[in-house]
Amino acid sequence: MAHDAERAQTGCGAGAAERRAPPDADRMMAARLRELATEPLQHRFAQAGAFLYLPEFLPAAITAQLVAAVGAIGGAVNRNYLPRHKQGGSVSRHALDRLAPFVAELYRSPALIAWLQGVAGKRLQVSPPGDPHAYALYFYTQPGDHIGWHYDTSYYAGLRYTLLLGVIDESSCRLDYQLHTREKAVATVSGSVQIPPGGLVFFNGDALRHRITPLGAGERRVSLTFEYVTDPNMRAWGRFVSNMKDAIAYFGFRQVFGGRVRALPHQGSDAASGRR
């Protein structure tokens, strides 16, 4: 009985351990991705010039964890305004590592990375630990929040792919996009989608011209982006330009230059899964 009492006081019983155990992002993603045939999606991605939209992608349990992450970050949202280009709030990977570690676990999911590699037809790696844009939350919470036409320009030696995931969408905002804008002898194709919670947009950042239309009064939208690269090397000047852009346009100087944390223990080398 004393042993049972000690187990109750310390919470060491199997039931308590199971209740405290965090969701296994990789296991849930692996189960979901077994339902998606990669080959037809790879064809769609290539035909669209490296662009894919799926309105239903994440398991409901993972979407719920991401919504919980939004509630966990508190005052970490950095708001910014660039006239005639963007207005909104952002939270970098450095703050998410401290306040919502489930996001980092999902970002590094071997099952997710392997599936993205299959769709892109490229070997993908996670971004280096110092990149605040590797995974980030974006908040549209005030009327007029938006981002104008742009590319997700890569300053890396290789390509940078963006995975955009819907988290909260109580808005009229849309992702407007243009395909094939940098392909010779191919007509530009315009489109527009609204990304529901759990929805996915996956694209080559240098190939897709896109924007988010302005938020209306009384609306709210939160999205999550993951950035994967084919070559994580970057020249010193490119790193300086990238950091300055992130500090001014997204996360603030404190998060970019003063909010870095040490690499998490499971960030060791794992070329087969895309980890670094």
Steps between C-alpha positions, in 0.01 A plus 500: 500500500788735576632430152157580352485824699844601378396428142189717544697788652772503236270430205713207393212266423457389140173691466656824624798458269269449204298811589817710520661361186510760221348406165741324267499728196700264281281199577184695422646640179619156387150359546345787305754492217441131439157610373649731233640360177818696427536439125186687379576787737856517370358529148260779604785681675726484196227597254419809706863614504573377854168576673249281684180583692318249719205635704515198734846386605576499872338254740247676724712420808800683355290801401371512857858502631587789269197695619620435856843633399338825392357535848834419664717771347353788699672831431761359262320632189700773331280736296638702213384728223673563170309762298341361184639151564405328827335530837463228760666301778767228500659256745837349407631148556712628791190598699312186392784280627446647847124534507353244258752216440239283325547721192869407482414132545261514206751693288762228550262208444690246284170380353403853396842579352509173304153569358594856399813366333286261300268779385782743416732241350784660696703404806386744770671600823386703797623858513805574721434569871571873462229559240202670672283431195547120513158469664286795599144603581338793320215696656234699318297649783441866417296641211719547195763241599644360177814435301545625146631321193836333560713188460645303793850585381773254591833636617631146531732334250213269406122519469263586784158333515213645703237288671206722600251350746167645605453523877214745567287653226207717603558739214437593140877500426615312194833385366520646151775348286657499156662188353775476235603867533867412456465231235573594141238420237246400767189711557447640850209338683322691777305344786359566844428269794384530858701275730284335770642371829707193415528597133831501312676705236845375396718684250846604383547840661686649205241380249166610648395866498233536766326724752248486788203731451406749778320388815151635558359650820427246775699227322798289605747281315812312619723295273818298546787469256782247482805568284712214364815537288696293250833651610529669844816692414478878481759769440561752780348787301190296422460416868528868592238603243268215604529585871441869441190427293367267769571754775336793321212332321411211730638413841676808639867537585465333840362173359743491207822607671433463872244221529698209368507182701736208492416223257262245643655165597341314206645735239794275429602385155253272325543535126265214420202669666593853397610601847810702577 
